[in-house]
Amino acid sequence: MKLTHRQVEFFKAVMEQGTITGAAVSLRVSQPAVSKALGVLEGEIGFALFQRTQNGLVPTVEARAFYTEVERSFIGLRYLSSVASDLMALKHGRLVVGVIPALSVRWLPLAVARFIERFPESNLTFEAFSSPQMAQLVGQGRIDIGVCQASTNDPAVVRTPMFDIEVGAVLPAGNRLANKAQIELADLSDQTLISLSRADVISRQLDELSADTGIKMHRSVEVSLGSTLCNLVAEGAGIGLVDAETYHCCRGPALVWRPFAPFVSMPISLLRSQRRPPSRMEHEFIKHLYTSPPVMRIE
């Protein structure tokens, strides 16, 4: 016995509409097409589904029993259709995203707001981590994607470069260097330098420049967050280097930004797992990240 979905659909329509004419109208087909489908269906199952009378079709006892099961199967199909619709709307599943603090204040909220506007019932979790932590968590499968500075040798992690953010010097408004159009490495030698942690990509580049040129710098304070660095500079505790996105979020009358030479940047990469294909939610969210560029330089 080989039943087709179309045959069963025709039978269901006749049962619900009460006539072949009504079924044909509801299905937008001709009456002969419905009659033929019913005949083929009866031939397949081996018994009559309707008695043909002068008053029309009368369902048999077997037809009513068969219809009960058909209705159950269609309820299942409607449920599956509902699940598919929910998946299309990204209602099922949760996306866990890690991001470095520098991008969590302005850039990520802007990207997320646009994503939620399109997929209002999506389920998202965002957490801030350092770049080394993020590479480890993505590799372990504890977060789905990470946006950070990290390069990684973990074969379980795929790293894709996203963009580079300019790094500049932040100074107290009253500092003598604020009169310069550009701050150079040598300008830092007699200043109290507030620096990011030694593992930070900005600090590493600064250390390499210092080693290459022989210019020594006095590190007075070391902090883990660019926002903390900016707040310390605003209080007059020293000067420092910070990315343009962080400065944009912390800017105020007490702070001055100046380009730095030689050029230093903060490269940002996307990390995701090599061990599984991205979900549709992950794919859509990543597209939103790429269409939401951060502040890459201060004009």
C-alpha positions, 0 to 999 in steps of 0.5 A: 500500500502506497498512500500519498500526502496529496490523496490523504489531503483530498480525503481530509478536505472532503470529510471537513467540507462534506462535499466534493465541490466544497473540497475542490474549492478549499483545495483550489482544484477541479471536482474531477481531480478530487473524485479521482483522488478519492477513487485511487485512495479507496483502491489503495486501502481496499475499502470504501470511504464513502457511500454515494447517495442521491444526497451526496457522499456519506462517510463510512464507519471506516472513513470516520476511524481513518479520519481520526488518525489522519487528523492526528497526523495533520496535527503532528504536521502542524506542530512540525510546521510551527517548530520550523517557523520558530526555528526560522524566527530563531526562537529555539536554542541559545547563543552564548557570545563572549566579548572583550570589555572594550567592545562591550560598552557601545559596539556590541549593544548596537549590534545586539539591538539591531539583531533583536529588532529583526529576531525579537524572540531570540535567546542570547547570553553575553559575557565579557572575558579577557582574550586568552580566556575567550579562546579557551572557552570557545575551544572547550565549547563553553561559549559559541563565539568570541570577539577578542584580540586573541590569536590561538593555536587551538585546532578546535578554534577557527579564528577570522580577522574582523577589523583593526581599531586604531590606538592613540594616546590619551592625556589629561587636558592640561598636559603639555603634550596636549598641544602636539598634533601627534604623540611619538614614542619618545614623548612617553619616556619622561611621562608617567605611563599608565599601561594595560596588562602585559598580555594585552596586544597594545602593551605587547606592541609598545614593548616591541617598539621600546625594545627596537628603539631603545626608548625606555618608559616608566610604567607607573600603573598597570590596569586590565581595562581601557576604561580604567586607564582613561579614568585614571588619565582624566584624574591626572595620574598619567598618560596612556595608550588606548583603542579608539572605541574605548576612548569614544565611550570615555571621552570628556573635557578632562581627556585629550586624544592624539594619534600615536606614531609609529602606528599601533592598532588593536586587531579584533578577531572572531573565534568559533568552534571548529568541531561543529557547524554554526547554527542559523542563529550564530550565522545571522548574529555574525552577519550583524556583527560585520555590519556594525563597525566600531569606532576605528579611529578618532577624527 
